[in-house]
Amino acid sequence: MKKQQLLQIIEDGGATLNKSGAAVNFENGYQVSIKDCYTIEIRNARKILKAINKLLRGIDAGAFVGVWIDGGKAFIDISQHITGKAYAVELGRRKRQISIYDWQRGRCVYL
């Protein structure tokens, strides 16, 4: 990923990235964080970029790197796309997540 793409992600409020660093959008299912990795102030774009690229190099093809922006910080994690709500909720709770992302509705489902 390059700096210009990161700046767009920050402006957009976040993104879910596949192994190649491309932003993905699913029509349905849920995105569930399986590992929280970094929380970095957005003013440290170089540090965010380094963290994202490190994670992208290390994930498997079926995993994703999630970046969301809130309160001047970038929260970066590794996530999975889960089609069924029951399993997504179960996995989210097991991974001690506050919420999962519902792609069809475009919003979080709080656990």
SELOTI-82463 format. One record per residue (C-alpha): x, y negated, z. Coordinates in steps of 0.2 Angstrom, whole numbers, plus 5000, padded with zeros to 4 digits. Example, Ala and Ser with C-alpha at 12.3 -4.5 7.8 and 13.67 -1.06 7.14 Angstrom:
SELOTI-82463
506250225039;506850055036;
end
This chain:
SELOTI-82463
500050005000;500649824996;500449675006;499149594995;497949744997;498149735016;497749555016;496149595006;495749735019;495949605033;494849485024;493449615021;493549675039;494249845036;494349995024;494450185024;495950235013;496350405005;498050485005;498550374989;498050214999;496450184988;494950124998;493550244997;491650224999;490550375002;488650374998;488250485013;488950575028;489950505042;491750445045;492450515062;494050455070;495050605075;496550515081;496750335087;498450275081;498850085082;498049925088;499049775081;498749585081;498249535063;499549405063;500849545062;500349595044;502149665041;501949785056;500149835051;500749875033;502149975040;500950075052;499750105038;501050165025;501850285039;500150365042;499750375023;501350475020;500950595034;499150635032;498450785022;497350765006;495750785016;496150655029;495950465029;496750315036;495450195044;495750015047;494549895055;494749715060;493949655076;494449515088;496049465079;496649645080;496849785067;496349955074;497150095064;496650285065;496550445056;494850505051;493850635043;492250625032;490950745039;489350775030;488150835044;487650715058;487550845072;489350895069;489950715066;489250665083;489950825092;491650785084;491550605089;491150645107;492550775108;493750645101;493150515114;492550395101;491350245104;490550275087;490550355070;490250265054;488650315044;489050285026;487250285019;486650155031;488350055031;488450045050;489050125066;488150255076;488550225094;488850385104;
end
